[in-house]
Amino acid sequence: MRAGKLDRRLTLLRWTETGRDAFNQPLFEWVDYATVWAQQRPNRGEERFSAQQMVGTAVLTFHIRHRSDVSVKDRVEFDGALYEVTAPPREIGRRVVLEIDCTAVAE
């Protein structure tokens, strides 16, 4: 992959145990585990009528240099917005590029 195409910065987040409370129950939160350069590949947006109102979703695909630690349990933070990884990341080439499909998180 050509480095010039990797012109966006994104952060990979993982749901991680960060400690214990007074009752020894685990406390979890989204923690940054990597910041990488990426290429944004805009996909389609989607609108549908649900519960008497219009609902839209933003769908994006990112290409990053190959990593073996990205999974569907992770999130991506890009341009101030959070995205859920919606499909298992796909390897393109022989461990050259990782393609990650994401949808915007509604919070």
QUIHU-V485633 format. One record per residue. RES is the residue in one small letter. PSI is psi in degrees with one decimal (999 if undefined). BURIAL is + if it has 24 or more other ideal C-beta (glycine too) atoms within 12 Angstrom, else -. Layout:
res;psi;burial
RES;PSI;BURIAL
RES;PSI;BURIAL
This chain:
res;psi;burial
m;136.5;-
r;132.7;-
a;-28.4;-
g;-24.3;-
k;-20.4;-
l;81.8;-
d;7.9;-
r;147.0;-
r;128.3;-
l;156.1;+
t;132.3;+
l;132.3;+
l;147.3;+
r;140.4;+
w;111.5;-
t;143.9;-
e;124.5;-
t;-0.2;-
g;-165.1;-
r;148.7;-
d;-171.7;-
a;-23.9;-
f;15.0;-
n;26.2;-
q;140.8;-
p;143.2;-
l;128.8;-
f;149.9;-
e;164.3;-
w;123.7;-
v;135.8;-
d;131.7;-
y;-10.4;-
a;143.8;+
t;123.5;-
v;161.0;+
w;143.5;+
a;164.4;+
q;125.8;+
q;130.3;+
r;94.3;-
p;133.9;-
n;-153.6;-
r;153.4;-
g;165.4;-
e;134.4;-
e;142.0;-
r;160.3;-
f;116.0;-
s;129.7;-
a;47.1;-
q;21.5;-
q;159.1;-
m;130.7;-
v;131.3;-
g;152.9;-
t;141.3;-
a;125.5;+
v;126.7;+
l;153.0;+
t;133.2;+
f;142.2;+
h;126.4;+
i;166.8;+
r;148.6;+
h;133.9;-
r;145.0;+
s;-0.2;-
d;11.8;-
v;133.4;+
s;177.2;-
v;-8.7;-
k;-5.5;-
d;169.9;+
r;161.0;+
v;132.3;+
e;120.9;+
f;126.5;+
d;36.6;-
g;0.4;-
a;154.2;-
l;141.9;+
y;136.8;+
e;138.6;+
v;119.6;+
t;-16.1;+
a;155.5;-
p;131.2;-
p;140.8;+
r;136.9;-
e;129.3;-
i;127.2;-
g;-167.7;-
r;86.1;-
r;45.2;-
v;-53.6;-
v;144.4;+
l;126.5;+
e;124.1;+
i;120.5;+
d;134.2;+
c;153.4;+
t;150.8;+
a;142.8;+
v;127.9;-
a;109.8;-
e;999;-
